[in-house]
Amino acid sequence: MLNIRQIEGEEILLRYKDIKEELDRALEHSDNEWTSAQIVQNAVANPAMFHIWEIQKGNHWIGIASTRVIEYMNFNSLHITTLGGNGMYNHLQELILMFEDKIKKYPGIDVLEYTGRRGFVKHLTKVGWKEQYTTMRKSLKENLDG
């Protein structure tokens, strides 16, 4: 069984080595917008805006993700900054749907966004996501899918 849970506060620091390793792997596919140290620092210092998530299969973690809230003028987004891990790719559609259900409970978040590997586009479009530039986006509210 798969599960997604937020890693918060002191647990981020206690698990820094593992979190950094997974973030670094995911960031290999980025344009150097963030470093793993910057993501962790922001998740600890500003937990309302930056988050680290653990993807679990049974009793083992198989991936780490990071998110940040982006406040646009007309809506708020939870942007998936990084997503990576071992054995996660085959479960990507199931995981993203689970994450959507979890985030829909937060009334202040209108859309989910993901910027990342081009290979994820194939999987995410099958579950309702739309490619926007090089970013995928899915509305959690009505009338926000342009």
ZIFENHU-V951699 format. One record per pair of residues at least 12 apart in sequence whose C-alpha atoms are under 10 Angstrom apart, sorted by the first residue. I is the first residue (numbers start at 1). J is the second residue. D is the distance in Angstrom with one decimal. If there is no record, write none. Layout:
# ZIFENHU-V951699
<<I:J:D> <I:J:D>>
This chain:
# ZIFENHU-V951699
<<1:56:8.0> <1:57:5.5> <1:58:5.4> <1:59:9.0> <2:55:7.2> <2:56:5.5> <2:57:4.5> <2:58:6.4> <2:59:9.4> <2:60:9.6> <2:61:9.3> <2:62:9.4> <2:88:9.9> <2:91:8.7> <2:94:8.6> <2:95:7.5> <2:98:8.8> <3:54:8.1> <3:55:5.8> <3:56:5.0> <3:57:6.5> <3:58:7.9> <3:59:9.5> <3:60:10.0> <3:61:9.0> <3:95:8.0> <3:98:8.0> <3:99:9.1> <4:53:6.7> <4:54:5.7> <4:55:4.6> <4:56:6.2> <4:57:9.0> <4:61:9.3> <4:63:9.4> <4:64:9.3> <4:65:9.6> <4:95:7.8> <4:96:9.7> <4:98:7.7> <4:99:7.0> <4:102:8.7> <5:52:8.7> <5:53:5.5> <5:54:5.4> <5:55:6.7> <5:56:8.0> <5:64:9.8> <5:99:9.3> <5:102:9.4> <6:51:7.1> <6:52:5.9> <6:53:4.3> <6:54:6.2> <6:55:8.9> <6:64:9.7> <6:65:9.2> <6:66:9.3> <7:19:9.8> <7:43:9.2> <7:44:10.0> <7:51:7.5> <7:52:5.5> <7:53:5.5> <7:54:6.6> <7:64:9.5> <7:65:9.9> <7:66:9.8> <8:43:7.7> <8:44:7.4> <8:47:7.7> <8:51:7.6> <8:52:7.2> <8:53:8.5> <9:43:7.9> <9:44:5.7> <9:45:8.8> <9:46:10.0> <9:47:8.0> <9:51:9.9> <9:52:9.9> <10:44:7.9> <11:44:9.6> <12:40:7.3> <12:41:9.5> <12:43:8.2> <12:44:7.4> <12:51:9.8> <12:52:7.8> <12:53:9.8> <13:40:8.1> <13:41:9.3> <13:44:8.2> <16:36:9.6> <16:37:9.1> <16:40:7.9> <18:64:9.0> <19:36:8.2> <19:37:9.8> <19:40:8.4> <19:52:8.5> <19:53:9.5> <19:54:9.0> <19:63:9.1> <19:64:6.8> <19:65:9.0> <19:66:9.8> <20:35:9.1> <20:36:5.6> <20:37:7.2> <20:39:9.1> <20:40:7.9> <20:64:9.4> <21:36:8.3> <21:64:9.5> <21:85:9.6> <22:36:8.8> <22:62:9.7> <22:63:7.2> <22:64:6.2> <22:65:8.4> <22:82:9.2> <22:83:8.5> <22:84:6.4> <22:85:6.3> <22:86:9.1> <23:35:8.2> <23:36:5.6> <23:37:9.1> <23:39:8.5> <23:40:9.3> <23:52:9.7> <23:63:9.4> <23:64:7.0> <23:65:7.5> <23:66:8.0> <23:81:9.6> <23:82:6.7> <23:83:7.7> <23:84:7.3> <23:85:8.8> <24:36:5.9> <24:37:9.3> <24:82:9.3> <24:84:9.3> <25:82:9.3> <25:83:9.3> <25:84:7.2> <25:85:8.1> <26:64:9.0> <26:65:8.8> <26:81:9.2> <26:82:5.9> <26:83:6.2> <26:84:5.3> <26:85:8.0> <26:116:8.5> <26:117:8.9> <27:81:9.0> <27:82:6.9> <27:83:8.9> <27:84:9.0> <27:116:8.9> <29:82:9.4> <29:116:7.1> <29:117:6.6> <29:118:9.5> <30:81:9.5> <30:82:8.9> <30:115:8.8> <30:116:7.0> <30:117:8.3> <31:116:9.8> <33:81:9.5> <34:81:8.8> <34:82:9.7> <36:66:9.7> <36:82:9.6> <39:51:8.3> <39:52:8.4> <39:66:7.5> <39:67:8.9> <39:68:9.2> <39:81:9.0> <39:82:9.5> <40:52:7.8> <40:66:8.8> <42:68:9.2> <43:66:8.5> <43:67:8.9> <43:68:8.6> <46:68:9.8> <47:68:9.1> <48:68:8.6> <48:69:8.0> <49:67:8.1> <49:68:5.3> <49:69:5.0> <49:70:8.0> <49:71:9.8> <49:78:8.9> <50:66:7.4> <50:67:5.7> <50:68:4.3> <50:69:6.6> <50:70:9.7> <50:78:9.2> <50:79:9.5> <50:80:10.0> <50:81:9.6> <51:65:8.3> <51:66:5.5> <51:67:5.1> <51:68:6.2> <51:69:8.8> <51:78:9.7> <51:80:9.4> <51:81:9.6> <52:64:7.1> <52:65:5.8> <52:66:4.4> <52:67:6.5> <52:68:9.0> <52:80:9.8> <52:81:9.8> <52:82:9.3> <52:83:9.9> <53:65:5.0> <53:66:6.0> <53:67:8.0> <53:82:9.9> <53:83:9.1> <54:66:8.9> <54:83:9.8> <54:85:9.7> <55:83:9.6> <55:84:9.3> <55:85:8.5> <55:88:8.2> <55:95:8.2> <55:99:9.9> <56:88:9.3> <56:95:9.9> <57:87:9.3> <57:88:9.1> <57:91:9.9> <61:85:8.6> <61:86:8.9> <61:87:9.7> <61:88:9.7> <62:84:8.4> <62:85:5.5> <62:86:5.4> <62:87:6.2> <62:88:6.2> <62:89:9.9> <63:83:7.3> <63:84:5.4> <63:85:3.8> <63:86:6.3> <63:87:7.9> <63:88:6.5> <63:89:9.6> <64:82:7.9> <64:83:6.1> <64:84:5.8> <64:85:6.2> <64:86:9.5> <64:88:9.6> <65:80:7.1> <65:81:7.3> <65:82:5.2> <65:83:4.3> <65:84:6.4> <65:85:8.6> <66:79:8.5> <66:80:6.0> <66:81:5.4> <66:82:5.2> <66:83:6.7> <66:84:9.5> <67:79:5.3> <67:80:4.4> <67:81:5.2> <67:82:7.1> <67:83:9.0> <67:112:9.7> <67:113:9.3> <67:114:9.0> <68:80:6.8> <68:81:6.9> <68:82:10.0> <68:113:9.8> <69:81:10.0> <69:108:9.8> <69:109:8.1> <69:112:9.4> <69:113:9.8> <70:109:9.3> <70:111:9.8> <70:112:9.9> <70:113:9.5> <71:108:9.9> <71:109:9.2> <71:110:10.0> <74:110:9.6> <74:144:9.5> <75:108:8.6> <75:109:7.7> <75:110:6.0> <75:111:7.7> <75:141:10.0> <75:144:8.4> <76:107:9.9> <76:108:6.8> <76:109:5.3> <76:110:5.4> <76:111:6.6> <76:112:8.8> <77:108:8.6> <77:109:5.6> <77:110:5.8> <77:111:4.8> <77:112:5.5> <77:113:6.6> <77:114:9.9> <77:137:9.1> <77:138:9.6> <77:139:9.0> <77:140:9.5> <78:103:8.4> <78:108:9.5> <78:109:6.4> <78:110:8.0> <78:111:6.5> <78:112:5.0> <78:113:6.2> <78:114:8.6> <78:137:9.9> <79:111:8.4> <79:112:5.8> <79:113:4.5> <79:114:5.7> <79:115:7.8> <79:135:9.6> <79:136:9.6> <79:137:8.9> <80:112:7.4> <80:113:6.0> <80:114:4.7> <80:115:6.8> <80:116:8.5> <80:135:10.0> <80:136:9.7> <81:113:8.6> <81:114:6.6> <81:115:6.4> <81:116:7.6> <82:114:8.2> <82:115:7.8> <82:116:7.1> <82:117:9.6> <83:114:8.9> <83:115:9.4> <83:116:7.9> <83:117:9.2> <84:116:9.9> <84:117:10.0> <89:119:9.8> <89:120:8.6> <89:123:9.2> <90:123:9.5> <91:123:9.7> <92:120:8.2> <92:123:7.1> <92:124:7.9> <93:120:9.3> <93:122:9.9> <93:123:6.2> <93:124:6.4> <93:125:9.3> <93:126:7.8> <93:127:6.7> <94:123:9.9> <94:124:10.0> <94:127:9.0> <96:112:10.0> <96:123:9.7> <96:124:7.9> <96:127:8.5> <96:129:10.0> <97:124:9.4> <97:127:7.5> <97:128:9.6> <99:112:9.5> <100:112:7.7> <100:138:9.0> <100:139:9.6> <100:140:7.6> <101:140:9.1> <103:140:8.4> <104:139:9.8> <104:140:6.3> <104:141:8.5> <105:140:9.8> <107:140:9.6> <107:141:9.5> <109:139:9.3> <109:140:7.6> <109:141:8.7> <110:138:9.0> <110:139:6.2> <110:140:5.3> <110:141:5.7> <110:142:8.9> <110:144:7.8> <111:137:6.9> <111:138:5.6> <111:139:4.3> <111:140:5.1> <111:141:7.1> <111:142:10.0> <111:144:7.8> <111:145:8.8> <112:129:9.1> <112:136:8.3> <112:137:5.7> <112:138:5.4> <112:139:6.4> <112:140:7.2> <113:129:8.9> <113:130:9.5> <113:131:9.5> <113:132:9.2> <113:135:6.7> <113:136:5.6> <113:137:4.4> <113:138:6.5> <113:139:8.7> <114:129:9.5> <114:131:9.2> <114:132:9.6> <114:134:8.9> <114:135:5.6> <114:136:5.1> <114:137:6.4> <114:138:8.9> <115:131:9.5> <115:132:9.4> <115:133:9.5> <115:134:6.6> <115:135:4.5> <115:136:6.3> <115:137:8.8> <116:134:7.8> <116:135:7.2> <116:136:8.5> <117:134:9.1> <117:135:9.5> <118:131:9.9> <118:134:7.9> <118:135:9.2> <118:136:9.7> <120:136:9.1> <121:134:9.2> <121:135:9.0> <121:136:7.3> <124:136:7.9> <124:137:9.3> <124:138:9.3> <125:137:9.6> <125:138:9.5> <129:145:9.5> <130:145:8.5> <130:146:9.6> <132:146:9.8>>
